[in-house]
Amino acid sequence: MANQFLIKNTMADMRNLSASEIASLQGTNPTYAGVELLGYYEKGDTQVPIIYYLSTTTDPDDEGSIIEVGGIKLQHIFTNTVNACYFGLASFLTDNYNILVNFFAFTKKTGLKALIPPGEFKYSTVINFIYPNAMLQGHGLNTVLKFTGTGDHAFKIDAFENSDDNTQYVLNINVSDIIFSGNSNTTITLYLRGIGHNNFENVWIGDGKNTPDGYGIYLASVQLSKFKNCGCTNQKYDMTSRPYTGIFLGLGQRGCVTAGSSTNNTFDQTYWEGLSIGVLMSDADNNTFTGGSAENNSVYGITVGQRCKINKFDGMGLEVNPVDVSDFGRMSTYTNCYFGKVFRVGSTARQINVTGALFSSIDIQSGAIYTTISNSVYNRFDKGPKGISDLGTFTRFLGVNDHDKDLANTAPLSSFDKNNYTSDGFISANSYKVKTKNDSLTPVNSVDTVGGFTPFIATDTSYWPSNGVGMAVDRTGNYNNSNSVGSFKFFCKANGLEEMYFTKKLTGNGLISDWSALRRLIHSNDLASTTVKGIVNQSANVTNSSAVLPTADTDSTATDVPGVVTDLNDLISKYNTMLSLVTELQVKLNAKLNSDRASGQQSIL
């Protein structure tokens, strides 16, 4: 067999072999061992020249690996990887759809890694790249698959297309170093459904539909997959029509049934920037976002739906969003993140946990339960709203600092603890921190907008009799004086007396005079005095007087001695009756006075 090759510059040249050239490749002693192809459309436009050998394969012409010409088949055997340029993929073509279909069919049949060369490659019809162990790799930001059609999806990796209820997941798909771009009509630029144990690395999204039904990447029942250094941002691709939402995680349909949530996926250093919503989670459980950001979006950075559970966000940057996070889910965890404007815990949220965070403002809506914010700082940023609004139930703030007060070196330290909880009756001794209260004017609960009860240590001796401890019940917090009428405090001095003081807020003018004078209550073992008020026993019962009052009489009409004597005797009888009445009243009055002394209402003689 000859050791020389027939040289052809382009695929068109190879397809136009003459009869003599074809004959020179055949026989037991051919002139040429094969055809060396130097390019596809022109010499040098492929990575390197490749050699096609005469083949007896029964496979059809695929325009890349197998070429049928003049009754013979020429075949090149690719190993490990295959570049789409050898199948005719070209950036100058207006539609590469058929080329990509042929190319992916070849990689599916052979199991080879599909390589896409640098360039922007247009295609007009949605492509579904789906088979187990599939591998697709571009040349980073230099490789763009650009969809120019009018369909809803640009590029799909969809195991459940045309499926029934029993269609199985497709596993181990690997995609890297490529940009998928749609256009302003593309509802979903990259659609993933029914796949698991996959790897996506350095995969970026370009154009898409900029209305609420537009998504960059849409995960429908995607599980146990890794996304590293991926996202949708102008920093990676200069978008002319930005998808409304960067990434969506939710349910997928398999036949006529729901396949399940998108779960157990990891997102490492992913970026969702300059969109309307960065990350939108509808039905997603136990997904983890590490590093990266969801910033500069016009509506939300991250929004978590109420059917989502146990999702984790670690070290993410979220700022320049009107609302950085809106979480209505359950058991979400945020660790070492920063939130430039608003961190919102929604009305259906349960057990949201944030630790080591920097906030501008915190908004916990009514209906949220068991939110915990710990070891964090609020009022940290200047470009958004500030403060804390907590309308939730059983919220806990542990070691949370006000950055503005710390910056101004305001005393006392701004860190505060707030524990709202229910108990079965067993409470540890350190379950609620006692606050030090330096004045009597402001509410004890001065951190959030709602009131509550708080144990405190009083140090304002100008108002309180001496140092001691008390219990305050405030109707409102945040120094809201106008709505706090009705708040009250109980207080005990630091002495050996069994006594307690009480004061109530009567008006809402923001003055010490709003509060009533201290009312002193004394235990029954410490008798009251003429100068001390106290709680006393009920005195003994004293019955009403039973004496009969004398009847009224008229002036005497007597004209003789016997008549005068008669009137005198009547006067003596009435006197005796009055004397009996006075005697009885004296007895009863003394009984009443002695009873009052015994009860503590009067001092003892």
C-alpha positions in Angstrom: 0.0 0.0 0.0 1.2 3.5 -0.8 2.3 5.8 2.0 1.3 9.0 0.3 -2.1 10.8 0.7 -4.3 12.6 -1.8 -4.3 16.2 -0.7 -7.6 18.2 -0.8 -8.0 21.8 0.5 -11.7 21.8 1.3 -14.6 19.4 1.9 -16.1 20.5 -1.5 -12.9 19.4 -3.2 -13.1 16.1 -1.5 -16.7 15.6 -2.5 -15.7 16.3 -6.1 -13.1 13.5 -6.5 -12.6 12.5 -10.1 -13.1 8.9 -11.2 -9.3 8.4 -11.5 -8.8 9.8 -8.0 -11.4 7.4 -6.6 -9.7 4.5 -8.4 -6.3 5.5 -7.0 -7.8 5.0 -3.5 -9.0 1.5 -4.2 -7.6 -1.9 -4.9 -5.0 -4.1 -3.2 -2.2 -1.7 -4.1 -3.8 1.8 -4.2 -1.8 4.8 -5.2 -3.0 6.8 -2.2 -3.5 5.5 1.4 -6.2 8.1 2.0 -7.3 11.7 1.6 -5.7 14.4 3.7 -8.2 17.3 4.2 -6.6 20.7 4.9 -9.8 22.6 5.6 -13.6 22.5 5.5 -14.6 25.6 3.6 -11.1 26.9 2.9 -7.6 25.6 3.5 -6.6 26.1 7.2 -10.0 26.8 8.7 -10.0 23.6 10.8 -7.7 23.0 13.8 -5.3 20.6 11.9 -5.5 18.6 8.7 -7.1 15.2 9.1 -7.0 12.0 7.0 -9.9 10.1 5.7 -9.4 6.4 4.8 -11.4 4.2 2.5 -14.1 2.5 4.6 -16.6 -0.3 4.4 -18.9 1.2 7.1 -22.6 0.9 6.6 -23.3 4.2 8.5 -24.6 7.0 6.3 -22.8 10.2 5.3 -22.8 12.6 8.3 -20.9 15.4 6.6 -18.0 15.2 9.0 -16.7 11.7 10.0 -18.1 9.8 7.0 -18.2 11.2 3.5 -19.8 9.3 0.6 -18.5 10.2 -2.8 -18.5 8.4 -6.2 -19.8 5.1 -4.7 -17.1 4.9 -1.9 -17.1 6.0 1.7 -14.2 7.9 3.3 -14.0 7.9 7.0 -12.0 9.7 9.7 -11.9 8.0 13.1 -12.0 10.7 15.8 -10.8 9.7 19.3 -11.6 11.3 22.7 -12.8 14.6 21.3 -14.3 16.0 18.0 -14.5 19.6 16.9 -17.6 20.8 15.2 -15.5 22.7 12.6 -14.9 19.2 11.0 -18.7 19.0 10.5 -18.9 22.4 8.8 -19.8 24.7 11.8 -18.9 28.2 10.8 -19.5 31.7 12.1 -20.2 33.2 8.6 -23.2 30.9 8.1 -26.6 32.3 8.8 -27.9 29.0 10.1 -25.9 26.2 11.6 -28.9 24.2 12.7 -28.4 21.1 10.5 -24.7 21.1 11.1 -25.2 21.1 14.9 -27.9 18.3 14.7 -25.5 16.1 12.6 -22.6 16.9 14.9 -24.5 16.1 18.2 -25.9 12.9 16.7 -22.3 11.9 16.0 -21.1 12.6 19.5 -24.1 10.8 21.0 -23.4 7.7 18.8 -19.6 7.7 19.6 -19.6 9.1 23.2 -16.9 11.6 22.2 -16.6 15.1 23.8 -18.2 17.7 21.5 -15.9 20.7 21.0 -17.3 24.0 19.7 -14.6 26.3 18.3 -14.3 30.1 19.0 -16.9 32.3 17.2 -20.6 33.1 17.3 -22.6 30.4 15.6 -26.1 31.2 14.6 -28.9 28.6 14.4 -32.6 29.0 13.8 -34.3 26.0 15.5 -34.2 24.8 19.1 -31.7 22.0 19.7 -32.1 19.4 22.4 -28.6 18.1 23.5 -29.6 15.1 25.6 -28.0 11.7 26.2 -26.2 10.1 29.1 -22.6 11.1 29.7 -22.8 13.9 27.1 -19.9 16.3 27.0 -20.0 19.7 25.4 -17.2 22.2 25.6 -16.5 25.6 23.9 -13.6 28.0 24.2 -14.9 30.1 27.1 -16.3 33.6 26.4 -15.1 33.3 22.8 -17.7 30.6 21.9 -21.4 31.6 21.5 -24.3 29.5 20.3 -26.7 32.2 19.1 -30.3 31.3 18.6 -32.0 33.4 15.9 -35.4 31.6 15.7 -38.8 32.5 17.1 -39.3 29.5 19.3 -39.7 29.7 23.1 -36.4 27.9 23.9 -33.0 28.5 22.5 -31.1 25.4 23.7 -32.4 22.5 25.6 -31.0 19.7 27.7 -34.4 18.0 28.2 -34.8 14.4 29.2 -38.6 14.6 29.4 -39.3 15.9 25.9 -42.1 13.8 24.4 -41.9 11.6 27.5 -44.4 9.5 29.4 -44.9 9.1 33.1 -42.1 6.5 33.4 -39.4 8.3 31.5 -36.1 8.2 33.5 -33.7 11.0 34.3 -30.6 11.4 32.1 -27.4 11.5 34.1 -23.8 12.8 33.9 -24.1 15.6 31.4 -21.1 17.9 31.3 -21.1 21.4 29.7 -18.3 23.9 29.9 -16.7 27.1 28.5 -19.6 28.3 26.4 -22.2 31.1 26.0 -25.8 30.3 25.1 -27.7 33.3 23.7 -31.3 33.7 22.5 -33.0 36.9 21.4 -35.8 39.2 22.5 -38.4 36.6 21.7 -36.7 33.7 23.6 -38.7 32.8 26.7 -36.0 30.4 28.0 -32.4 30.7 26.7 -31.1 27.4 28.4 -33.8 24.9 29.4 -32.8 22.0 31.7 -35.2 19.3 32.6 -35.1 15.8 34.0 -31.3 15.6 34.4 -29.1 14.7 37.4 -25.5 14.4 38.5 -24.4 17.0 35.9 -21.6 19.5 35.7 -21.8 23.0 34.3 -18.7 25.1 34.4 -18.0 28.5 32.9 -21.4 28.5 31.2 -22.9 31.9 30.6 -26.2 33.2 29.3 -26.7 36.0 26.7 -29.9 37.5 25.3 -33.4 36.5 26.2 -36.9 37.8 26.7 -37.1 40.9 28.9 -40.6 40.3 30.3 -41.7 38.4 33.4 -41.9 35.2 31.4 -38.3 35.4 30.3 -35.6 33.3 31.9 -31.9 32.8 31.3 -31.5 29.3 32.8 -34.6 27.3 33.7 -34.1 24.3 36.0 -37.2 22.0 35.9 -36.6 18.9 38.1 -32.9 19.2 37.9 -31.1 17.4 40.8 -27.6 16.7 42.2 -25.9 19.0 39.7 -23.0 21.4 40.0 -22.8 24.9 38.5 -19.4 26.6 38.8 -18.5 30.0 37.5 -21.8 30.3 35.6 -24.4 33.0 35.3 -26.1 35.8 33.4 -24.3 39.2 33.4 -23.2 41.9 31.1 -19.7 41.4 32.5 -19.5 38.2 30.4 -21.7 38.9 27.4 -22.8 42.3 26.1 -26.6 41.6 26.0 -28.9 43.6 23.8 -32.1 42.0 25.4 -31.5 40.9 28.9 -33.6 37.9 30.3 -36.0 39.1 32.9 -34.8 36.4 35.4 -31.3 35.1 35.5 -32.0 31.6 36.8 -35.2 29.8 37.8 -35.4 26.6 40.0 -38.7 24.7 40.0 -40.7 21.7 39.0 -40.6 19.7 35.8 -43.4 17.8 34.0 -42.8 14.2 33.0 -45.6 12.9 30.8 -48.7 13.8 32.7 -47.2 13.9 36.2 -44.9 16.3 38.1 -41.4 15.0 38.3 -40.3 16.8 41.4 -38.5 19.9 42.7 -35.1 21.0 41.7 -33.0 19.7 44.6 -29.5 19.2 45.9 -27.8 21.4 43.3 -24.7 23.5 44.1 -23.9 26.9 42.6 -20.3 28.0 43.1 -19.3 31.6 42.2 -22.3 32.2 40.0 -23.3 35.7 39.0 -26.8 37.1 38.2 -26.5 40.8 37.5 -28.2 43.7 35.7 -31.5 41.8 35.2 -34.9 42.2 36.8 -34.6 39.2 39.1 -31.3 37.5 39.7 -32.4 34.2 41.3 -36.0 33.0 41.4 -36.8 29.8 43.3 -40.3 28.3 43.2 -40.0 24.6 44.1 -36.5 24.1 45.1 -35.0 22.2 48.1 -31.6 21.9 49.6 -29.7 23.9 47.0 -26.5 25.7 47.9 -25.2 29.0 46.5 -21.6 29.8 47.5 -19.9 33.1 46.7 -20.9 35.0 43.6 -23.6 37.7 43.5 -27.1 38.7 42.6 -26.7 42.4 42.3 -27.9 45.5 40.4 -31.2 43.9 39.5 -34.3 46.1 39.1 -36.7 44.1 41.2 -35.1 41.4 43.4 -31.7 39.9 43.9 -33.0 36.6 45.2 -36.6 35.5 45.8 -37.5 32.2 47.5 -41.0 30.8 47.2 -43.1 29.4 50.0 -42.7 25.8 48.7 -38.9 26.0 49.0 -37.1 24.3 51.8 -33.5 24.2 53.3 -31.8 26.3 50.7 -28.4 27.8 51.7 -26.6 31.0 50.6 -23.0 31.4 51.8 -20.8 34.4 51.1 -23.0 36.0 48.4 -23.0 39.7 47.6 -26.4 41.3 47.2 -26.6 45.0 46.7 -28.1 47.6 44.4 -31.3 45.7 44.3 -34.5 47.4 45.5 -35.0 44.2 47.6 -31.9 42.1 47.9 -33.8 39.0 49.3 -37.5 38.2 49.5 -37.7 34.8 51.2 -41.1 33.1 51.8 -39.7 29.6 52.2 -38.7 27.4 55.0 -35.4 26.8 56.8 -33.3 29.0 54.4 -29.9 29.8 55.7 -27.8 32.9 54.9 -24.2 32.9 56.1 -21.6 35.7 55.7 -23.6 37.5 53.0 -24.1 41.3 52.6 -27.4 42.9 51.7 -27.2 46.5 50.4 -30.8 47.5 50.7 -33.6 45.3 52.0 -33.5 41.8 53.4 -37.1 40.7 53.6 -38.6 37.6 55.4 -42.0 37.0 53.9 -45.3 36.3 55.6 -45.2 32.5 55.0 -41.5 32.1 56.0 -40.5 29.6 58.7 -37.2 29.3 60.5 -35.1 31.6 58.3 -31.6 31.8 59.8 -29.1 34.5 59.1 -25.6 34.7 60.7 -22.6 36.9 60.1 -24.4 39.3 57.7 -24.1 43.0 56.9 -27.6 44.6 56.4 -28.9 47.9 55.4 -32.4 47.1 56.6 -34.3 44.1 57.8 -38.0 43.6 57.1 -39.7 40.7 58.8 -43.4 40.5 57.7 -46.4 39.6 59.8 -46.8 35.8 59.6 -43.1 35.0 59.5 -42.2 32.6 62.4 -39.0 31.6 64.1 -36.7 34.0 62.2 -33.1 34.2 63.7 -30.7 36.9 63.0 -27.3 36.5 64.8 -23.8 38.0 64.9 -24.7 40.6 62.3 -24.7 44.4 61.7 -27.6 46.5 60.3 -27.6 50.1 59.1 -24.4 49.2 57.4 -25.0 50.7 54.0 -25.9 54.3 53.0 -27.7 53.8 49.7 -30.9 52.2 50.9 -33.5 52.1 53.7 -32.2 51.5 57.2 -33.5 50.0 60.5 -35.4 46.9 61.5 -39.1 46.2 61.1 -40.1 43.0 62.9 -43.7 42.0 62.7 -43.0 38.3 62.9 -43.6 35.8 65.7 -40.9 34.3 67.8 -38.1 36.3 66.1 -34.7 36.1 67.7 -31.9 38.7 67.4 -28.6 37.6 68.9 -25.6 39.9 69.0 -27.0 42.3 66.3 -25.3 45.7 66.1 -26.4 49.1 64.8 -23.5 50.2 62.5 -24.5 53.9 62.8 -24.3 53.9 66.6 -21.1 52.0 66.6 -19.6 54.4 64.1 -20.5 57.3 66.3 -19.2 55.5 69.3 -22.6 55.8 71.0 -22.9 54.5 74.5 -24.1 52.0 75.5 -23.0 49.4 73.0 -25.7 49.0 70.3 -25.6 45.2 70.3 -28.9 43.7 71.4 -30.5 40.4 72.0 -34.1 39.6 71.5 -35.6 36.2 72.2 -39.2 35.5 71.4 -40.2 32.0 72.3 -42.8 29.7 73.7 -42.0 27.4 76.6 -43.4 24.3 78.3 -42.7 25.9 81.7 -39.0 25.1 82.0 -36.8 28.1 81.3 -33.1 28.2 82.0 -31.8 30.9 84.2 -29.9 32.6 81.4 -32.7 32.4 78.8 -33.4 36.1 78.8 -30.8 38.8 79.3 -31.6 41.6 81.8 -31.2 45.0 80.3 -29.5 48.0 82.0 -31.9 51.0 81.9 -30.3 54.4 82.2 -33.4 56.5 82.1 -37.1 56.1 82.7 -38.4 58.0 79.7 -37.7 55.8 76.7 -39.3 52.3 76.1 -37.2 49.4 77.3 -37.9 47.7 74.0 -36.3 50.4 71.9 -34.8 48.3 69.1 -37.9 47.3 67.0 -41.3 48.7 66.2 -43.3 46.3 68.4 -43.5 46.3 72.2 -43.1 43.5 74.7 -42.0 42.7 78.2 -38.4 43.0 79.4 -36.7 42.6 82.7 -34.4 45.5 83.5 -31.9 47.0 86.0 -32.7 50.6 86.8 -29.8 53.0 87.3 -31.7 56.3 87.0 -31.8 57.2 90.7 -33.4 60.6 90.0 -36.6 58.7 89.2 -36.3 55.3 90.9 -35.8 55.2 94.7 -32.5 53.2 94.4 -30.9 50.7 92.2 -33.0 47.6 91.7 -34.7 45.4 89.1 -38.0 45.6 87.4 -40.3 44.3 84.6 -41.4 46.7 81.9 -44.3 46.1 79.5 -44.3 48.4 76.5 -47.1 48.7 73.9 -44.7 49.9 71.3 -40.9 50.2 70.7 -38.5 52.4 68.8 -39.2 55.4 71.1 -42.8 55.6 69.8 -44.3 57.7 72.5 -47.6 58.6 71.0 -48.9 55.0 70.8 -47.3 53.8 74.0 -49.9 55.0 76.5 -50.8 52.1 78.8 -47.3 50.8 79.2 -46.3 50.1 82.8 -43.4 49.0 85.0 -43.0 47.1 88.2 -39.9 47.7 90.3 -38.2 46.4 93.4 -35.5 48.3 95.3 -32.2 46.7 96.2 -33.0 46.5 99.9 -34.3 44.1 102.5 -37.9 45.4 102.5 -40.8 43.3 101.0 -42.1 46.1 98.8 -42.7 46.9 95.1 -43.3 50.0 93.1 -45.7 50.5 90.2 -45.9 53.3 87.5 -48.0 53.6 84.3 -47.7 55.8 81.2 -50.7 58.1 81.2 -49.9 60.4 78.3 -47.7 60.4 75.2 -45.8 63.6 75.1 -42.3 62.1 75.3 -41.8 63.5 78.8 -41.0 62.0 82.2 -44.3 63.6 83.3 -46.1 61.1 81.0 -45.6 58.5 83.7 -47.6 58.4 86.9 -45.9 58.9 90.2 -44.4 55.7 91.7 -47.0 53.8 93.7 -45.5 51.8 96.5 -46.9 48.5 97.5 -45.9 46.8 100.8 -46.2 43.2 101.9 -48.6 42.5 104.8 -45.7 41.5 107.1 -44.4 45.1 106.9 -47.3 47.2 108.5 -48.4 50.3 106.8 -47.8 53.7 108.4 -49.3 57.1 108.1 -46.8 57.9 105.4 -46.7 54.6 103.5 -49.3 53.1 101.2 -49.6 49.4 101.0 -51.8 46.4 100.5 -53.9 45.6 103.6 -56.3 42.8 104.8 -60.1 43.2 104.8 -61.3 44.4 108.2 -63.8 42.3 110.3 -67.6 42.6 109.7 -69.5 45.0 111.9 -73.3 44.7 111.9 -75.7 47.6 111.4 -77.3 49.3 114.5 -80.6 47.7 115.6 -81.6 50.5 118.0 -85.0 52.3 117.4 -84.8 56.0 117.0 -87.3 58.1 119.2 -90.2 59.6 117.4 -90.4 63.3 116.6 -92.6 65.5 118.9 -94.3 68.9 118.9 -94.0 71.8 121.3 -95.6 71.4 124.8 -99.2 72.6 125.1 -99.5 72.0 128.9 -101.3 74.8 131.0 -101.0 73.2 134.4 -98.6 71.3 136.5 -99.8 67.8 135.7 -99.5 68.5 132.0 -96.0 69.8 132.4 -95.0 66.6 134.4 -96.4 64.4 131.6 -94.3 66.2 128.9 -91.2 66.0 131.2 -91.6 62.3 131.6 -91.9 61.9 127.8 -88.7 63.9 127.4 -86.9 61.7 129.9 -88.0 58.6 127.9 -86.7 59.9 124.6 -83.4 60.8 126.3 -83.0 57.3 127.6 -83.7 56.0 124.1 -81.0 58.3 122.6 -78.5 57.2 125.3 -79.0 53.6 124.4 -78.5 54.4 120.7 -75.3 56.4 121.4 -74.0 53.5 123.6 -74.6 51.0 120.8 -72.9 53.3 118.2 -69.9 53.6 120.4 -69.5 49.9 120.7 -69.8 49.4 116.9 -67.5 52.3 116.1 -64.8 50.9 118.5 -65.3 47.5 116.9 -64.8 49.0 113.4 -61.7 51.0 114.5 -60.1 48.0 116.1 -60.9 45.9 113.0 -59.2 48.5 110.8 -56.1 48.6 113.1 -56.0 44.8 113.0 -56.1 44.7 109.2 -53.4 47.3 108.9 -55.5 50.2 107.6 -54.7 52.2 110.8 -51.7 52.4 113.1 -52.0 50.7 116.5 -52.6 53.0 119.5 
